[in-house]
């Protein structure tokens, strides 16, 4: 295939020019290879693209992915004085771009890049930061358009090109129900995800426009003039693009100095992958610059330190390994002897115990005892699964309003008995679940004054958002009761409820650390630490005591479910890895037709699963299996919080 510099490759090089050499090569595994598709699916990016085309009736869609055929078909259409083309293919020299929407009126051309990102401003000036430069959050989007405009200028210098971003307009609301349901995804064999238009997609049928078109010509000019940033491109825009295009065409690596963002490099691979002949782009960059050998990459590095913000200083001082980091590198509070951990003292704890190969956990016993002394039984562990998509499901909703489609709830009595209570889940396509969600949560939490727990801020944020939705809602008879309930268990800038949810993540950060957690405080990192630390939990949950009719009542796991299983090294396997496959007992022929992967083991997968059920066509069999997977996954999330409580109590 021709090695053209496309807009996606340009943006990759904008992140790091060296990545141009690694991309698209089988020997360099790319950890982000599926992320763009899943993100677009979960956030409704495909629906935004399809909705945008509806604003231009009569447009021509370039369907072929073949370079030559798509360019030829585009050129043929451009012979017309007035034409709208979707996915217009423009090739000149070593550049190739597909323009989302190209609107031609004689020599006046509108280049429209469609993005699912939301916008609540009035003009491109609202994309600038306080210093008058393009805000970092907008930089990749504007550079994308600037690159396309540059290529169009080279290909058709006689054109006057106006550049636009078409974005989800946060200032408007959908005026019809089921707008999202008008765009269903179809997975085809040609390498593209296609959208099927359902029902009336005329201007009248779509109601009020929820996308806005923002002219960004002025921002493009700032980029071309290198006045867009405090740290603009190192060469004039056209010269820089030529350099990228030539290196990519000739398959020559652009060697860049390593930097703080290398820790997020997607071109990394495991030791197992290396043994299979794969190559780590990350290693190829760092090895010569820091004189590192393969064994050096197996040791903990500065990228493994939790929330470490001084990586540029370490790189400047040629420090790569964690065991070379000293307290003064972290900050003045790193050596603070106070038992309750600060950010810097927590970092130093991780560095010191990793360096000393100390396998023991850090437990601020007094701090934990003080925290737990205020907890009121019964204890309620709750976890939400939510979605936020660009094209609203319901009338009156804005883009990216939160939809709460599921919660799980474990309750712990003072005598230590534990039960998973009936949860809430909505899988009905096109149904707005938020108010029913709160009604059921209120029903379950209003029987006592026990403490309510969450892990991280998500649940508090979602309930506060639903409160705003309730305040704006009409014809909701119990809205005041629901609002008062939400205020009781949440906090905001203006209030703290008498039963404000307790954040177990905050408790972890202040009072608990284990080497197994490394640089992460996520529940999925803390859980294996607790399970491997507590002999009580190991003994108790290695027995078949969990299930629908077992000692610990479950809603969805069969009787005799065993949570504690060990690997060959005697380490407890994360329960998330024990979640059953969705399709284990099905014929391969059935599974091949399914859109969803075979496991649900994180919140992103849950969001994607809900999105699939809302706006893809799938069989009842697949839908039912996904629902079962969601129910078990969310139940485990609150059971993990139970394990955390039980482990701390044991300690």
Secondary structure as UniProt FT lines:
FT   HELIX           7..15
FT   TURN            17..18
FT   HELIX           19..22
FT   TURN            23..24
FT   TURN            26..27
FT   TURN            31..34
FT   HELIX           35..43
FT   HELIX           45..54
FT   TURN            57..58
FT   STRAND          60..61
FT   HELIX           67..77
FT   TURN            78..79
FT   STRAND          82..92
FT   TURN            93..94
FT   STRAND          95..105
FT   TURN            106..107
FT   STRAND          108..119
FT   HELIX           124..127
FT   TURN            130..131
FT   HELIX           136..155
FT   TURN            157..158
FT   STRAND          160..169
FT   TURN            170..171
FT   TURN            177..178
FT   HELIX           180..182
FT   STRAND          183..187
FT   TURN            189..190
FT   STRAND          193..197
FT   HELIX           203..206
FT   STRAND          211..215
FT   HELIX           217..225
FT   TURN            230..231
FT   HELIX           237..249
FT   TURN            250..251
FT   HELIX           260..264
FT   HELIX           271..275
FT   TURN            276..277
FT   HELIX           281..290
FT   HELIX           294..298
FT   HELIX           302..304
FT   TURN            306..307
FT   HELIX           311..316
FT   TURN            317..318
FT   HELIX           322..324
FT   HELIX           327..330
FT   TURN            332..335
FT   HELIX           343..355
FT   TURN            356..357
FT   STRAND          362..363
FT   HELIX           365..373
FT   STRAND          379..387
FT   TURN            395..396
FT   TURN            399..400
FT   STRAND          403..412
FT   TURN            414..415
FT   STRAND          418..420
FT   STRAND          424..425
FT   TURN            429..430
FT   HELIX           434..445
FT   TURN            446..447
FT   STRAND          452..454
FT   HELIX           458..472
FT   TURN            477..478
FT   HELIX           479..489
FT   TURN            498..499
FT   STRAND          502..503
FT   HELIX           504..511
FT   STRAND          512..513
FT   HELIX           515..517
FT   TURN            518..519
FT   HELIX           523..533
FT   HELIX           535..541
FT   STRAND          546..547
FT   TURN            548..549
FT   STRAND          552..553
FT   TURN            559..560
FT   TURN            568..569
FT   HELIX           575..578
FT   TURN            582..585
FT   HELIX           588..592
FT   HELIX           603..615
FT   HELIX           620..650
//
